[in-house]
Amino acid sequence: MTTAPLAPPAPAPTPPPAGTPARPGLVEITEVSKSYGAHEVLHGISLRIEPGQVVTLLGPSGSGKSTLLRAINHLETIDSGSITIDGDYIGYELRGGRLHELPEKQVLERRTRVGMVFQNFNLFPHLTALENIIEAPIGLKRASRSEAIAQARELLARVGLADRADHFPRQLSGGQQQRVAIARALALQPDVLLFDEPTSALDPELVAEVLSVIRDLAQSGTTLVIVTHEIGFAAEIADHVVFLDAGRVVEEGPPERVLREPEQARTQEFLDWVI
């Protein structure tokens, strides 16, 4: 598969001082467009997400939030433009001024740099919590079985589920399943972690436990990109808020401005509706 011509590359980031290791997790989205048939769901979107930044994507249903998030991880292909992580394409390689989609094996290898937490957990029902977490590190030969198990137990403790390692998903609440899903996403030590409405499938009383885990992750230095309808949570956790509507970036900036004193009438209209 070949996409449309590559968009002009974003300006190169300023290199760190000599002797300082570059911090991973820079996401550069440049003039990205995506259509389903005649319906264009992303219209030339450009964003730069700095390493370690926590960015929330807000907007009404159908605004393109989840499509954009999935494009970062190459779970959705794009029609034009480019997306890179630390300068590297996830699902493509550049040849002759065009992006060419990579074979699935190479896509999977590159995708390990970007963790993903879905709305509906996506745990394997026939595997225990611990087995769900160790599968990828072992399958990709990133760790021996004993190393993967030790790491999985540490991750389960990190999300408050040290005593649930041998439980199957059906034996866990929705909030617990989502916390296992977060631990699984962390098992490959990704540079970027994506959350697609991580609390939307949960009962209200379970939302807080998942948000608490994400709140802790926000302090870890991993780049987080979060699609959410939790406006209060976005205001608390985000360094940067992006409001999308009809596949376009309407407004972006620090949460204290975008969520309290938006410059665009459409942003204010949305906030009046959801708050």
N, C-alpha and C positions, 0 to 999 in steps of 0.2 A: 504494500500500500504506500502511495506517495501523497504527501499533503500539498497544499498550495505553497507558493514561494515563501521562504522564511522571512519573517518580519525583521526589520533592522535590529541588531542586537542592542540590549540595554548597555549603558555606559559601564565600563569595568569598575568593580568596587575598588576603593582605595586600599592598597596593600598595607598590612600591618607593619609596624617597625621591624627592622631586621632582628632576627632571633626570636620573634614572637610568633607562635604557631597560629595559623589562621583558624578562626572559630567556624565550625561547619554549620550548615543549616540555612544558607542564603537561598531564598526562592525568588526567581525573577520570571514574571509573567509578562509577555510582550505581545500586544496586539492580537490576543487570542480570540478566535471566532469559532463557533460550533453550531451546526444546524442539524435538525432532524427533519429530513425532507425539505419542505418549503418554510419550516418554522425555525428561525434563527434564535437560539437560546442564549448564546454569548455573542456580544457585539464588540469586537476589538478591545477586549479588556487588557489593561496593563496595570500591574501591581509589583511592588518590590517589598519583600518581607525579609527583614534583617535577621541574621543569626541570633537565636535566643529570644526573638520577639514573640509575643502572644497576640495573635490577630483574630478577631471575631468577625464573621461574615453574617450580616443581618439582611433581612428583606422579606417581602411577602412570598407565599408559595408561588412557584413558577418563575422566580426572579433569576434563577441560574446559579444559586449558591452551591447546591450539591453537585451540579454538573461541573462547576469550576473546581470544586474540591477534588472530585474524582479524576479530573483531567491532570491535576498535579501528580497524582499517583499512577497515571496512565490506565486507570480503569475506564476512562472515556478517551477516545481519540479526539484530536482537534482537526479542524479544517484548514486553519491558517494561523500564523503566529508561532510562538515558541514558549516553552516552559523549561527552565533549567533549575537544577539543585547544585549549588556551588559550581555553576558553569557547565554542568553535564546534563544532557538530555536523559530522561528516564526511559522513554519508549521509542526513541528515534536516534538516528545518526544523520549527520549532515553530509550530503554528497551533491556536488554540482549546484550548490545554492538552494537545494531542496531538502526537506526532512523526509527520510525514508524510515518506515516502521521496522523495528528490529524483530528478529525471530522471538517467539514466546520465551524460550529459555533465557535469552539475554535480557528480555524485559523483566522477567522474574528476578534475575540477579540484581539488576539495577533498582528494582522496586524495593528491595530490602532496606534501602536507605530511607524509605518513607513509610512509617507505620500508619495504620488506618484502624479507626474504631468506628464501627457502624451503628446505625440506629437499633438494629435487632440482634446485636451481639455476635451472630454468626459463629457460635461455638459448635464444635463437632459433638453431637449428642451422645455418641458411643464412647467418647473419651472423657476421662476425669479432668478436673480443673488443671491438675499438674500435667497430664498428658497433652491437653490442648496447648499448653505453653511450651513444652519441650519439642513438639513435633517439628517446627520450622528450624530451630538451631541444629537439631540432629540431621534432618533431611537435607539441609544445605551445607552440612559438614562444617558448621561454625563452632561446634563443641562436641566433645564426647558425651555419651549418655550420662555419665556421672557428673560431668561439669554442667550439663544442661539441667539436670535435676536440682543440683545445688543452687543454680541461678534462679530456677523457677520457684523454689521455696523462698528465696530472698524476695523475689517479686511479689509472691503471694502475701508475704509478711508486709511488704511495702503498701499494698492496697488493703490491708486489714483482713486477710483471709488465710492466715497461716494454718488455721484449723480446718480448712475446707479443701485441702489438696486432693483428697481421695473421693470427693463428691462429684457426681455427674451433674451436668447442667440442669436436669429435671429436679434435682435435689436442692437447687439454689434459687433464691429469689431473683427477680429481674435485676435489682441493684447489684447483687452479688455476681450474677452472670456478666454484667457490664464491667465490673471491676476485674474479673478474670480476663475479659477481652482486652482491657487496658494493659494488664500484665503481659498478655500474649503479644500485644503490639510492641511492648518495650523489650521483649526477649532478644530481638536482633539489634538492639541499641541503635535505633534509627536517629538520623540527624534532624528529621522533621516528623512531627506526629500530627495526623489529621483526625478530626472528630466530626462526624456527620450527625448532628442533632443527637448527641449521646444520651439525652434524658427523655427523648420524645416518646419512647415505648414504655416508660416506667410509670408506675403509680406515683402520685404526688409525694407520698411519704418516703419514697425510696430515692427521690431526686437528690436530696441533700448529701447522701453518702457518696454518690458518684461525683457530684460537683466538688466535694471535699478532696477527693483523689486528684482531680484535674487541677484544683487550686494548688496542691502540693507540687504537682508536675511543673506548674508555671514558674516555680522558684528554682527549677533544676537546670535551666540553661538550654533546654531543648526547644527548638522552634515549634510553636503550636499554632495550628490554624483550625478554628472551631466554628462550625455552622451551628447556630443556636437561636432559640426564641426566648431564652432566659435573659431579658434585658438587664435586670439587676445584676446578674452574674457577669454579663459582658462588661458592665460599668465597673465592676470590682476587679476583674482579672485581666482585662485586655490592656495592652499598650497602645493598640491601634484598632479602630473600628472601621469596617467597610460596609456601607449600605448599598445594596444592589436592587435594581428594579428593572424588569423587562430586559434582563441580560446586559445591563450597563451599570457601571459604577456611577452612582448618583453623588455620593459624598463619602469622604474618608478623612480620618484624622484621629486625634486623641479622644478617648471616650468622654472626657469632661466637656469637650466642645460638641462633638457630634450628637451625643445623647442628651445634653442639657441645653445647648444653644445652637442647633443645626442651622446651617446657612441656606439649605434648600427646603422649599415648601413641601416637596414630596417626602423628605425625611421626617419632617415634623408631623405630616399627616399620618405616616406609618406609626410613629411613636405614640401619637394620640390614640390610635386604634388599639395598640397592643399593651399599653401601660394602664 
